[in-house]
């Protein structure tokens, strides 16, 4: 099975303290520690496990600059077979639709049975996977937390749904799945694996190689643009109600009446 996994280099939330830059357009990215997006790491592990069971190859792809090679090499050290970097100054400031357009160009360069993304990345919108699937006109499922290969035509997948419930679906290949954390336990990447892939050449494709016009990506093609970054003003905090259940209910009702929530 040929699997493509989309990965992203993001600031490590465990290693950084975030502040807003001077003009309020972004976080201050000077001296940040970066790593692979957590959801994407689970997607790569799942791809490797599928190939271990049924055979095939895993390719990891990233949209970014030369620094994103670090993430690709880490995932190759983890067990992915190949890496592919999509880098071009024209890609800067792309919105979710623009990123999906760039990835579509890469997908069409190969022949993939399965495409995996993380459920979301540092922007938190969780939109690229669905957009990419729509552009490719292939089946899509989000928040996938289990994958079983039925045959060379279909998969059986589990999904998280509302209320802490799960649903099981059959989905035809080729397809695109957005992977939820907890689907597996990503393996440890040792220094030996990192050294092994340190000198591997990673192809770099730009807009010309992908056949993408400048008007479709970057700030020119962005239909969603960031207006402002800010830290919300802290409120007075929570008020803890104490007493028996009945006393707490009575206090809560009085508070709601006082604040206009109940009449």
C-alpha positions as a Markdown table, in Angstrom:
| # | Residue | x | y | z |
|---|---|---|---|---|
| 1 | Unk | 0.0 | 0.0 | 0.0 |
| 2 | Unk | 1.3 | 3.4 | -1.0 |
| 3 | Unk | 0.7 | 5.9 | 1.9 |
| 4 | Unk | 1.3 | 9.6 | 1.9 |
| 5 | Unk | 1.4 | 11.4 | 5.3 |
| 6 | Unk | 1.2 | 15.2 | 5.5 |
| 7 | Unk | 3.3 | 16.6 | 8.4 |
| 8 | Unk | 4.0 | 20.0 | 9.7 |
| 9 | Unk | 6.8 | 21.7 | 11.7 |
| 10 | Unk | 5.2 | 23.6 | 14.6 |
| 11 | Unk | 6.3 | 25.3 | 17.9 |
| 12 | Unk | 6.5 | 22.8 | 20.7 |
| 13 | Unk | 3.9 | 23.8 | 23.3 |
| 14 | Unk | 5.7 | 21.9 | 26.0 |
| 15 | Unk | 9.0 | 23.7 | 25.4 |
| 16 | Unk | 7.9 | 27.3 | 24.8 |
| 17 | Unk | 6.3 | 30.3 | 26.5 |
| 18 | Unk | 4.4 | 32.1 | 23.8 |
| 19 | Unk | 4.1 | 35.9 | 23.5 |
| 20 | Unk | 2.5 | 38.1 | 20.8 |
| 21 | Unk | 4.8 | 40.1 | 18.6 |
| 22 | Unk | 5.0 | 43.9 | 18.5 |
| 23 | Unk | 2.4 | 44.5 | 15.7 |
| 24 | Unk | 0.0 | 41.8 | 16.9 |
| 25 | Unk | 0.2 | 39.8 | 13.6 |
| 26 | Unk | 1.6 | 36.6 | 15.0 |
| 27 | Unk | 3.3 | 35.0 | 18.0 |
| 28 | Unk | 6.9 | 36.0 | 18.5 |
| 29 | Unk | 8.8 | 33.1 | 16.8 |
| 30 | Unk | 12.3 | 34.1 | 17.8 |
| 31 | Unk | 14.1 | 31.4 | 19.7 |
| 32 | Unk | 11.1 | 29.0 | 19.7 |
| 33 | Unk | 11.7 | 25.2 | 19.9 |
| 34 | Unk | 10.0 | 23.4 | 17.0 |
| 35 | Unk | 8.9 | 19.8 | 16.6 |
| 36 | Unk | 6.5 | 17.7 | 14.5 |
| 37 | Unk | 2.8 | 18.4 | 15.0 |
| 38 | Unk | 1.5 | 15.9 | 17.5 |
| 39 | Unk | -1.5 | 14.7 | 15.5 |
| 40 | Unk | 0.8 | 14.2 | 12.4 |
| 41 | Unk | 3.1 | 12.0 | 14.5 |
| 42 | Unk | 0.3 | 9.6 | 15.2 |
| 43 | Unk | -0.6 | 9.6 | 11.5 |
| 44 | Unk | 3.0 | 8.6 | 10.6 |
| 45 | Unk | 3.1 | 5.9 | 13.2 |
| 46 | Unk | -0.2 | 4.5 | 11.9 |
| 47 | Unk | 1.1 | 4.5 | 8.3 |
| 48 | Unk | 4.2 | 2.6 | 9.4 |
| 49 | Unk | 2.1 | 0.0 | 11.2 |
| 50 | Unk | -0.1 | -0.5 | 8.2 |
| 51 | Unk | 2.9 | -1.0 | 5.9 |
| 52 | Unk | 4.4 | -3.4 | 8.4 |
| 53 | Unk | 1.2 | -5.5 | 8.2 |
| 54 | Unk | 0.4 | -5.4 | 4.5 |
| 55 | Unk | 3.5 | -4.1 | 2.8 |
| 56 | Unk | 4.1 | -1.0 | 0.8 |
| 57 | Unk | 5.8 | 2.4 | 1.4 |
| 58 | Unk | 5.3 | 5.5 | 3.5 |
| 59 | Unk | 6.2 | 8.9 | 2.2 |
| 60 | Unk | 6.0 | 12.0 | 4.4 |
| 61 | Unk | 5.4 | 15.4 | 2.9 |
| 62 | Unk | 5.6 | 18.9 | 4.4 |
| 63 | Unk | 4.8 | 22.4 | 3.2 |
| 64 | Unk | 7.3 | 24.8 | 4.6 |
| 65 | Unk | 10.9 | 26.1 | 4.2 |
| 66 | Unk | 14.2 | 24.4 | 4.5 |
| 67 | Unk | 13.8 | 24.1 | 8.3 |
| 68 | Unk | 10.9 | 21.6 | 7.7 |
| 69 | Unk | 13.5 | 19.1 | 6.5 |
| 70 | Unk | 14.2 | 18.5 | 10.2 |
| 71 | Unk | 10.6 | 17.2 | 10.7 |
| 72 | Unk | 10.8 | 15.1 | 7.5 |
| 73 | Unk | 14.1 | 13.5 | 8.6 |
| 74 | Unk | 12.7 | 12.8 | 12.1 |
| 75 | Unk | 9.7 | 10.9 | 10.6 |
| 76 | Unk | 12.0 | 9.0 | 8.2 |
| 77 | Unk | 14.1 | 8.0 | 11.2 |
| 78 | Unk | 10.9 | 6.8 | 12.8 |
| 79 | Unk | 10.3 | 4.5 | 9.8 |
| 80 | Unk | 8.9 | 6.4 | 6.8 |
| 81 | Unk | 10.6 | 5.5 | 3.6 |
| 82 | Unk | 10.8 | 8.8 | 1.8 |
| 83 | Unk | 10.4 | 12.5 | 2.4 |
| 84 | Unk | 9.1 | 15.3 | 0.2 |
| 85 | Unk | 9.5 | 19.1 | 0.9 |
| 86 | Unk | 7.1 | 21.6 | -0.8 |
| 87 | Unk | 8.9 | 24.9 | -0.5 |
| 88 | Unk | 8.5 | 28.2 | -2.5 |
| 89 | Unk | 8.4 | 31.8 | -1.4 |
| 90 | Unk | 5.1 | 32.0 | -3.3 |
| 91 | Unk | 3.6 | 29.6 | -0.6 |
| 92 | Unk | 4.1 | 32.1 | 2.2 |
| 93 | Unk | 0.9 | 33.2 | 4.0 |
| 94 | Unk | -1.3 | 30.5 | 2.4 |
| 95 | Unk | -4.6 | 29.8 | 4.1 |
| 96 | Unk | -6.0 | 26.3 | 4.6 |
| 97 | Unk | -7.3 | 26.2 | 1.1 |
| 98 | Unk | -3.9 | 27.3 | -0.3 |
| 99 | Unk | -2.1 | 24.6 | 1.7 |
| 100 | Unk | -4.6 | 22.0 | 0.4 |
| 101 | Unk | -3.9 | 23.2 | -3.1 |
| 102 | Unk | -0.1 | 22.8 | -2.6 |
| 103 | Unk | -0.6 | 19.3 | -1.2 |
| 104 | Unk | -2.9 | 18.4 | -4.1 |
| 105 | Unk | -0.1 | 19.2 | -6.5 |
| 106 | Unk | 2.2 | 16.8 | -4.6 |
| 107 | Unk | -0.4 | 14.0 | -4.4 |
| 108 | Unk | -0.9 | 14.2 | -8.2 |
| 109 | Unk | 2.8 | 13.6 | -8.7 |
| 110 | Unk | 2.5 | 10.1 | -7.2 |
| 111 | Unk | 0.1 | 7.2 | -7.0 |
| 112 | Unk | -1.2 | 6.8 | -3.4 |
| 113 | Unk | -3.8 | 4.4 | -2.0 |
| 114 | Unk | -4.1 | 6.3 | 1.3 |
| 115 | Unk | -3.4 | 9.8 | 2.4 |
| 116 | Unk | -3.2 | 10.7 | 6.1 |
| 117 | Unk | -3.2 | 14.0 | 7.9 |
| 118 | Unk | -3.3 | 14.9 | 11.6 |
| 119 | Unk | -6.8 | 15.9 | 12.8 |
| 120 | Unk | -5.5 | 19.5 | 13.2 |
| 121 | Unk | -2.2 | 21.5 | 13.4 |
| 122 | Unk | -1.1 | 24.6 | 15.3 |
| 123 | Unk | -3.6 | 26.8 | 13.5 |
| 124 | Unk | -6.3 | 24.6 | 15.1 |
| 125 | Unk | -8.8 | 24.9 | 12.2 |
| 126 | Unk | -8.7 | 21.2 | 11.2 |
| 127 | Unk | -9.7 | 22.1 | 7.6 |
| 128 | Unk | -6.8 | 21.0 | 5.3 |
| 129 | Unk | -7.6 | 17.3 | 5.3 |
| 130 | Unk | -11.3 | 17.8 | 4.2 |
| 131 | Unk | -10.4 | 20.4 | 1.7 |
| 132 | Unk | -7.7 | 18.3 | 0.1 |
| 133 | Unk | -10.0 | 15.3 | -0.1 |
| 134 | Unk | -12.6 | 17.5 | -1.8 |
| 135 | Unk | -10.1 | 18.7 | -4.3 |
| 136 | Unk | -9.0 | 15.2 | -5.1 |
| 137 | Unk | -12.6 | 13.9 | -5.2 |
| 138 | Unk | -11.9 | 11.0 | -2.9 |
| 139 | Unk | -13.7 | 9.7 | 0.3 |
| 140 | Unk | -12.8 | 11.4 | 3.5 |
| 141 | Unk | -13.2 | 10.7 | 7.3 |
| 142 | Unk | -12.1 | 12.9 | 10.2 |
| 143 | Unk | -11.1 | 12.1 | 13.8 |
| 144 | Unk | -10.2 | 8.5 | 12.9 |
| 145 | Unk | -9.0 | 6.4 | 15.9 |
| 146 | Unk | -8.7 | 3.0 | 14.3 |
| 147 | Unk | -7.9 | 1.6 | 10.9 |
| 148 | Unk | -8.2 | -2.0 | 9.7 |
| 149 | Unk | -7.2 | -3.0 | 6.1 |
| 150 | Unk | -10.0 | -5.2 | 4.8 |
| 151 | Unk | -8.6 | -5.8 | 1.3 |
| 152 | Unk | -6.9 | -3.8 | -1.4 |
| 153 | Unk | -10.1 | -1.9 | -2.1 |
| 154 | Unk | -11.4 | -0.8 | 1.3 |
| 155 | Unk | -10.7 | -0.1 | 5.0 |
| 156 | Unk | -12.7 | -0.4 | 8.2 |
| 157 | Unk | -12.3 | 2.7 | 10.3 |
| 158 | Unk | -13.4 | 3.9 | 13.7 |
| 159 | Unk | -14.3 | 7.5 | 14.5 |
| 160 | Unk | -14.9 | 9.6 | 17.5 |
| 161 | Unk | -18.3 | 11.2 | 17.5 |
| 162 | Unk | -20.3 | 13.4 | 19.9 |
| 163 | Unk | -21.0 | 12.2 | 23.5 |
| 164 | Unk | -17.9 | 10.1 | 23.8 |
| 165 | Unk | -19.3 | 7.5 | 21.3 |
| 166 | Unk | -17.6 | 5.8 | 18.4 |
| 167 | Unk | -18.8 | 4.7 | 15.0 |
| 168 | Unk | -17.4 | 2.2 | 12.5 |
| 169 | Unk | -17.4 | 2.7 | 8.8 |
| 170 | Unk | -16.3 | 1.1 | 5.6 |
| 171 | Unk | -14.4 | 3.4 | 3.3 |
| 172 | Unk | -13.2 | 2.8 | -0.3 |
| 173 | Unk | -9.6 | 3.3 | -1.4 |
| 174 | Unk | -8.1 | 5.6 | -2.4 |
| 175 | Unk | -9.2 | 7.8 | 0.5 |
| 176 | Unk | -8.0 | 10.5 | 2.9 |
| 177 | Unk | -8.2 | 10.2 | 6.7 |
| 178 | Unk | -7.5 | 12.7 | 9.4 |
| 179 | Unk | -6.0 | 10.9 | 12.4 |
| 180 | Unk | -6.9 | 11.5 | 16.0 |
| 181 | Unk | -4.3 | 11.3 | 18.8 |
| 182 | Unk | -4.5 | 8.0 | 20.8 |
| 183 | Unk | -4.9 | 5.8 | 17.7 |
| 184 | Unk | -1.5 | 4.3 | 18.6 |
| 185 | Unk | 1.6 | 4.9 | 20.6 |
| 186 | Unk | 4.3 | 6.6 | 18.4 |
| 187 | Unk | 7.6 | 4.9 | 18.6 |
| 188 | Unk | 10.7 | 6.4 | 20.1 |
| 189 | Unk | 13.2 | 7.9 | 17.6 |
| 190 | Unk | 16.7 | 7.1 | 18.5 |
| 191 | Unk | 19.9 | 8.9 | 17.6 |
| 192 | Unk | 21.0 | 5.9 | 15.4 |
| 193 | Unk | 17.9 | 6.3 | 13.2 |
| 194 | Unk | 18.4 | 10.1 | 13.0 |
| 195 | Unk | 22.0 | 9.6 | 11.8 |
| 196 | Unk | 20.9 | 7.0 | 9.3 |
| 197 | Unk | 18.8 | 9.5 | 7.4 |
| 198 | Unk | 20.9 | 12.6 | 8.0 |
| 199 | Unk | 22.4 | 12.5 | 4.5 |
| 200 | Unk | 19.4 | 11.2 | 2.6 |
| 201 | Unk | 18.5 | 13.7 | -0.2 |
| 202 | Unk | 15.0 | 15.0 | 0.2 |
| 203 | Unk | 13.4 | 16.3 | -3.1 |
| 204 | Unk | 12.1 | 19.9 | -3.0 |
| 205 | Unk | 9.2 | 20.9 | -5.2 |
| 206 | Unk | 8.1 | 24.5 | -5.8 |
| 207 | Unk | 5.2 | 26.1 | -7.6 |
| 208 | Unk | 6.6 | 25.4 | -11.0 |
| 209 | Unk | 7.2 | 21.7 | -10.4 |
| 210 | Unk | 3.7 | 21.3 | -8.9 |
| 211 | Unk | 2.0 | 23.3 | -11.7 |
| 212 | Unk | 0.5 | 25.9 | -9.3 |
| 213 | Unk | -0.1 | 29.5 | -10.3 |
| 214 | Unk | 0.8 | 32.2 | -7.8 |
| 215 | Unk | -2.8 | 33.5 | -7.7 |
| 216 | Unk | -4.0 | 30.2 | -6.1 |
| 217 | Unk | -1.7 | 30.2 | -3.1 |
| 218 | Unk | 0.1 | 32.6 | -0.8 |
| 219 | Unk | -1.4 | 35.8 | 0.4 |
| 220 | Unk | -2.8 | 36.5 | -3.1 |
| 221 | Unk | -4.9 | 33.3 | -3.0 |
| 222 | Unk | -5.9 | 33.4 | 0.7 |
| 223 | Unk | -9.6 | 33.8 | 1.3 |
| 224 | Unk | -9.0 | 33.7 | 5.1 |
| 225 | Unk | -6.5 | 36.2 | 6.5 |
| 226 | Unk | -5.5 | 36.8 | 10.0 |
| 227 | Unk | -6.5 | 40.2 | 11.3 |
| 228 | Unk | -5.1 | 40.2 | 14.8 |
| 229 | Unk | -3.5 | 38.1 | 17.6 |
| 230 | Unk | -4.2 | 38.9 | 21.2 |
| 231 | Unk | -4.3 | 37.5 | 24.7 |
| 232 | Unk | -7.9 | 37.6 | 26.1 |
| 233 | Unk | -8.4 | 39.8 | 29.1 |
| 234 | Unk | -8.6 | 37.7 | 32.2 |
| 235 | Unk | -11.9 | 37.8 | 34.0 |
| 236 | Unk | -12.6 | 37.7 | 37.7 |
| 237 | Unk | -12.2 | 33.9 | 37.8 |
| 238 | Unk | -14.4 | 31.1 | 38.9 |
| 239 | Unk | -16.6 | 31.2 | 42.0 |
| 240 | Unk | -16.6 | 27.9 | 43.8 |
| 241 | Unk | -19.8 | 27.0 | 45.5 |
| 242 | Unk | -19.7 | 24.9 | 48.6 |
| 243 | Unk | -22.2 | 22.9 | 50.6 |
| 244 | Unk | -24.5 | 20.0 | 50.0 |
| 245 | Unk | -25.9 | 19.3 | 46.6 |
| 246 | Unk | -29.2 | 20.9 | 47.5 |
| 247 | Unk | -27.4 | 24.0 | 48.9 |
| 248 | Unk | -25.2 | 24.3 | 45.8 |
| 249 | Unk | -28.3 | 24.1 | 43.5 |
| 250 | Unk | -30.0 | 26.8 | 45.5 |
| 251 | Unk | -26.9 | 29.1 | 45.4 |
| 252 | Unk | -26.5 | 28.5 | 41.7 |
| 253 | Unk | -30.2 | 29.4 | 41.0 |
| 254 | Unk | -29.8 | 32.6 | 43.0 |
| 255 | Unk | -26.6 | 33.5 | 41.1 |
| 256 | Unk | -28.3 | 32.9 | 37.7 |
| 257 | Unk | -31.2 | 35.0 | 38.7 |
| 258 | Unk | -28.9 | 37.8 | 39.9 |
| 259 | Unk | -27.0 | 37.8 | 36.6 |
| 260 | Unk | -30.1 | 37.7 | 34.4 |
| 261 | Unk | -29.7 | 34.1 | 33.4 |
| 262 | Unk | -33.1 | 33.1 | 35.0 |
| 263 | Unk | -36.2 | 35.0 | 35.7 |
